[in-house]
């Protein structure tokens, strides 16, 4: 485990991050790999979520995330469902627009069951750094993506660290690059964290414990960008199939997507529009791609991913939404920091979304003809 990081350590790390891009590749027995996602056409998938509540006392309610992302890299298709619920409806969170399938089961329903099927099309995504500037975005929308959420704060220590990292940066792209590099050299993936992590970035910086998973690490990236004046957001989703580039940790087994949830990030750059980012996946490759924990960001296994995920990502993943502080319709529990896992409540209380076998649910994906 890394030692506790003081605020002085954070400043030092911010300075060290600036040199990462120029670091020479480490000598290693591991051969250099390729990771260059580029748009190559659409792929179509059928994604099925099956919920079978166990020991469901009293009335039960299930909430499932439904893709609400429509972009140049994702197109959502038909949504269908079946099961033995008393009432099923497709709803949307009024504030964030996140789509949710809500199913209510009457008391005494034997083996409450819900099956949700989404059809989706995805493709690889990559920014063309030489392309002309896109049409300007809605200023009100950009202001929204500078605002804090309950977990992604932008003041206090978050603002202080952001300013240290981007000091002297000439434009937003350079700010984003510095923050991206700082995240890679200052944080690390902790496999023991449950689910995708909590995402409380203020607590991470104040404690100096900069470990976590994607909802922690990419949230920290997004929060630091916002605090530095760069619009940014997380997109919460799930991996669907293996990576075409041979990286085990950047793909999933379509026959069983338990634990395949993953959030990615975007930043808005005036000259390029919304640009793909994913520093959390760089830290995942560093920690879990090989038998040994790679601690050199210039390692030949890591370097292609570090370069590629600043501006691109692979289309083997489906985005649900960019929502934060989500209030599920009719839920007894409070707001969710993010919504990419199935949720359920029975008379006994809320089910644990990070424990799919007890919950119980299964998610699968199947590639189909587009």
C-alpha positions in Angstrom: 0.0 0.0 0.0 1.2 3.5 -0.7 2.1 5.7 2.3 -0.3 8.4 3.5 0.0 11.5 1.3 0.3 14.8 3.0 -0.7 18.0 1.3 2.9 18.7 0.6 3.1 15.3 -1.1 0.2 16.3 -3.3 2.1 19.4 -4.4 5.1 17.4 -5.2 3.1 14.9 -7.2 1.5 17.7 -9.2 5.0 18.8 -10.3 6.1 15.3 -11.0 3.1 14.6 -13.2 4.3 17.2 -15.7 7.3 15.0 -16.6 5.3 11.8 -17.1 4.7 12.4 -20.8 8.4 12.6 -21.5 9.3 9.5 -19.4 11.3 6.9 -21.4 9.8 3.4 -21.8 11.0 1.1 -19.1 13.0 -2.0 -20.1 10.8 -5.0 -19.5 10.2 -8.6 -20.7 6.7 -7.5 -21.5 6.4 -6.6 -25.2 4.9 -3.2 -26.1 1.3 -3.4 -27.0 -1.0 -1.5 -29.3 -4.0 0.5 -28.1 -5.3 2.9 -30.7 -9.1 3.1 -30.8 -10.4 4.8 -33.9 -13.9 5.0 -35.3 -14.3 1.9 -37.6 -18.1 1.5 -37.8 -21.0 0.6 -35.6 -21.4 -2.6 -33.5 -24.8 -3.6 -32.3 -25.5 -5.4 -29.0 -28.4 -6.8 -27.0 -27.8 -6.3 -23.3 -30.0 -8.3 -20.9 -30.4 -7.7 -17.2 -32.2 -10.4 -15.3 -33.3 -9.9 -11.7 -34.6 -12.8 -9.5 -35.2 -11.4 -6.0 -34.6 -13.9 -3.2 -36.6 -14.0 0.0 -38.5 -10.9 -1.0 -40.8 -10.1 2.0 -43.7 -7.6 1.5 -43.9 -5.3 -1.5 -40.7 -5.2 -3.5 -39.4 -2.6 -6.0 -36.6 -2.9 -8.5 -34.9 0.0 -10.4 -32.7 -0.7 -13.4 -30.6 1.8 -15.3 -31.6 2.2 -18.9 -29.2 3.9 -21.4 -30.1 7.5 -22.0 -26.9 8.4 -23.9 -27.4 9.5 -27.5 -24.1 10.6 -29.1 -21.8 10.2 -32.1 -20.4 7.1 -30.5 -23.6 5.5 -29.0 -27.1 5.0 -30.3 -29.8 3.5 -28.2 -32.4 1.2 -29.7 -35.4 -0.8 -28.5 -36.1 -1.4 -24.8 -38.3 -4.3 -23.7 -39.1 -6.1 -20.5 -40.9 -9.1 -19.0 -41.5 -10.7 -15.7 -44.2 -11.1 -13.0 -44.2 -7.5 -11.5 -47.6 -5.9 -10.7 -46.5 -2.7 -12.4 -43.6 -1.8 -14.7 -42.9 1.6 -16.2 -40.1 3.4 -17.9 -39.3 6.7 -16.1 -36.7 9.4 -16.1 -35.1 11.3 -13.2 -36.5 14.8 -13.4 -33.3 16.6 -12.7 -30.7 14.5 -14.5 -32.7 12.8 -17.2 -31.3 9.4 -16.3 -33.7 6.7 -17.6 -34.9 4.0 -15.1 -37.1 1.0 -15.4 -39.2 0.8 -12.2 -40.9 -2.5 -11.4 -43.2 -3.1 -8.4 -44.1 -6.5 -7.1 -47.1 -7.2 -5.0 -46.6 -8.8 -1.5 -46.4 -12.5 -1.7 -45.3 -12.6 -5.3 -43.4 -15.9 -5.7 -39.8 -15.4 -6.9 -40.1 -11.8 -8.1 -38.6 -11.7 -11.6 -37.7 -8.9 -14.1 -35.9 -9.2 -17.4 -34.8 -6.0 -19.2 -33.4 -6.1 -22.7 -31.7 -3.1 -24.3 -30.5 -2.8 -27.9 -27.6 -0.5 -28.3 -25.0 0.5 -31.0 -21.6 1.6 -30.1 -18.4 2.5 -31.9 -14.8 3.5 -31.1 -14.2 7.1 -30.4 -11.2 9.3 -30.9 -10.7 13.1 -31.1 -9.0 14.5 -34.2 -6.7 17.0 -32.7 -6.2 18.6 -36.2 -9.9 19.0 -37.1 -11.5 22.4 -37.2 -13.4 23.6 -34.1 -16.9 22.2 -33.7 -20.0 24.3 -33.3 -20.0 26.0 -29.9 -21.8 24.2 -27.1 -24.7 25.6 -25.1 -23.2 27.9 -22.5 -25.8 26.9 -19.9 -25.0 23.2 -20.5 -21.3 23.9 -20.0 -21.9 25.9 -16.8 -23.8 22.8 -15.5 -20.7 20.6 -16.0 -18.7 23.0 -13.9 -21.0 22.7 -10.9 -20.3 20.4 -8.0 -22.3 17.5 -6.9 -22.5 15.9 -3.4 -19.5 13.7 -4.1 -17.7 15.7 -6.6 -16.9 19.0 -4.8 -15.0 21.8 -6.5 -14.0 24.1 -3.5 -11.6 23.8 -0.6 -8.8 21.3 -1.0 -10.1 20.2 -4.4 -9.7 23.7 -5.8 -6.4 24.1 -4.1 -4.9 21.0 -5.6 -6.4 21.8 -9.0 -4.8 25.2 -9.0 -1.4 23.7 -8.1 -1.6 21.2 -10.9 -2.6 23.6 -13.7 -0.5 26.6 -12.6 1.0 28.2 -15.7 -1.1 26.1 -18.1 -1.8 28.0 -21.3 -5.2 26.6 -22.3 -7.9 24.0 -21.3 -6.3 21.2 -23.2 -3.0 21.6 -21.3 -5.0 21.8 -18.0 -6.7 18.6 -18.8 -3.4 16.9 -19.8 -1.8 18.0 -16.5 -4.7 16.7 -14.4 -4.8 13.5 -16.4 -1.1 12.9 -15.8 -1.3 13.9 -12.2 -4.1 11.3 -11.6 -2.0 8.6 -13.2 1.1 9.2 -11.1 -0.7 10.1 -7.8 -3.6 7.7 -7.6 -3.7 3.9 -7.7 -6.3 1.2 -8.2 -7.3 -0.8 -5.1 -8.9 -4.1 -6.1 -10.3 -4.6 -2.6 -12.7 -1.6 -2.9 -16.2 -2.8 -3.3 -18.0 -2.1 -6.6 -16.7 0.9 -8.4 -15.9 2.8 -5.2 -17.6 5.6 -3.3 -16.5 8.6 -5.4 -16.1 11.1 -2.5 -13.2 13.1 -3.8 -12.9 15.6 -1.0 -12.4 12.8 1.5 -9.8 11.2 -0.8 -7.7 14.4 -0.9 -8.2 15.3 2.8 -7.2 11.8 3.9 -4.4 11.5 1.4 -5.7 8.0 0.5 -5.8 8.3 -3.3 -6.7 4.7 -3.9 -9.9 3.4 -5.3 -11.7 2.3 -8.5 -13.2 4.1 -11.4 -15.9 6.0 -9.5 -13.2 7.3 -7.2 -10.4 8.0 -9.7 -12.3 9.3 -12.6 -14.5 11.4 -10.2 -11.3 13.0 -8.9 -10.2 13.7 -12.4 -13.6 15.3 -13.2 -13.7 17.3 -10.0 -10.2 18.7 -10.5 -11.0 19.7 -14.1 -14.2 21.5 -12.9 -12.3 23.2 -10.2 -9.7 24.4 -12.8 -12.5 25.8 -15.0 -12.8 22.9 -17.5 -16.3 21.4 -18.0 -16.1 17.7 -17.3 -18.4 14.8 -16.5 -18.5 11.1 -15.7 -20.5 8.7 -17.9 -21.7 5.7 -15.9 -21.9 2.4 -17.8 -20.8 -1.2 -18.3 -18.2 -3.1 -20.3 -19.8 -5.5 -22.8 -17.2 -7.6 -24.6 -13.4 -8.2 -24.6 -11.0 -5.5 -25.8 -10.0 -5.8 -29.4 -6.5 -4.8 -28.4 -5.8 -7.8 -26.1 -6.0 -6.0 -22.8 -7.7 -8.3 -20.4 -8.6 -5.6 -17.9 -10.2 -3.3 -20.5 -12.8 -5.8 -21.6 -15.5 -8.1 -20.1 -17.0 -11.6 -20.5 -20.3 -11.0 -22.3 -21.8 -14.3 -20.8 -21.5 -12.8 -17.3 -21.1 -9.1 -16.7 -21.1 -9.2 -13.0 -18.6 -6.5 -11.8 -18.2 -5.1 -15.4 -19.7 -1.7 -14.5 -17.3 1.1 -15.4 -17.5 4.9 -15.6 -15.6 6.9 -18.1 -15.0 10.7 -18.3 -15.3 13.5 -20.8 -13.9 17.0 -20.8 -15.1 19.9 -23.0 -12.4 21.6 -24.9 -13.5 24.7 -27.0 -11.4 23.6 -30.0 -12.5 20.0 -30.0 -15.9 19.7 -28.2 -16.4 16.8 -25.7 -13.3 14.7 -25.6 -13.0 11.1 -24.2 -10.8 10.5 -21.1 -10.3 7.5 -18.8 -7.3 7.8 -16.4 -8.9 5.2 -14.1 -8.4 2.5 -16.8 -4.7 3.4 -17.0 -4.4 2.8 -13.3 -6.3 -0.5 -13.7 -3.9 -1.7 -16.4 -1.0 -0.7 -14.1 -2.3 -2.6 -11.1 -4.0 -5.7 -12.7 -3.0 -6.3 -16.3 0.1 -8.3 -15.4 1.0 -10.5 -12.5 3.1 -7.7 -11.0 1.9 -4.2 -10.1 3.4 -1.9 -12.7 4.4 1.4 -11.0 6.0 3.0 -14.0 3.6 4.9 -16.2 6.1 4.7 -19.0 6.1 0.8 -19.0 5.5 -0.6 -22.5 2.3 -2.3 -21.4 0.9 0.9 -19.9 2.3 3.6 -22.3 -0.1 2.9 -25.2 -3.1 2.9 -22.9 -2.0 6.1 -21.2 -1.6 7.8 -24.5 -4.7 6.4 -26.1 -7.2 7.1 -23.2 -6.4 10.8 -23.4 -8.8 11.6 -26.3 -10.1 8.1 -27.2 -11.9 5.0 -25.9 -12.9 1.7 -27.2 -16.6 1.0 -28.2 -16.8 -2.3 -26.2 -18.7 -0.4 -23.5 -22.2 1.0 -23.1 -23.0 4.3 -21.3 -26.1 4.6 -19.1 -26.1 8.2 -18.1 -24.0 11.1 -16.6 -26.3 11.6 -13.6 -25.3 12.4 -10.1 -27.4 12.9 -6.9 -30.1 10.7 -8.4 -33.4 10.2 -6.5 -35.0 6.9 -7.6 -38.8 7.2 -8.0 -40.5 6.0 -4.9 -37.3 4.9 -3.2 -37.0 5.0 0.6 -33.3 5.3 0.4 -31.7 8.8 -0.2 -30.1 10.0 -3.3 -27.6 7.9 -5.2 -24.2 9.5 -5.9 -24.4 7.8 -9.3 -26.7 5.2 -11.0 -25.1 2.3 -12.9 -26.1 -0.7 -10.7 -29.4 -2.4 -10.3 -31.2 -1.2 -7.1 -34.0 -2.9 -5.1 -35.9 -2.5 -1.9 -38.1 -5.0 0.0 -39.8 -4.9 3.3 -36.5 -5.9 4.8 -34.7 -2.9 3.3 -32.5 -2.1 0.4 -30.5 -4.9 -1.4 -26.8 -4.6 -1.8 -26.1 -3.7 -5.5 -22.5 -4.7 -5.2 -23.5 -8.3 -4.3 -25.2 -9.6 -7.5 -25.4 -13.2 -6.3 -27.4 -12.3 -3.2 -29.4 -9.5 -4.7 -29.7 -11.5 -7.2 -29.1 -10.3 -10.7 -27.2 -11.2 -13.9 -26.2 -9.1 -16.9 -25.2 -10.5 -20.2 -24.4 -9.1 -23.7 -24.8 -10.5 -27.2 -23.4 -8.9 -30.4 -26.0 -8.9 -33.1 -26.2 -7.8 -36.7 -26.7 -4.0 -36.9 
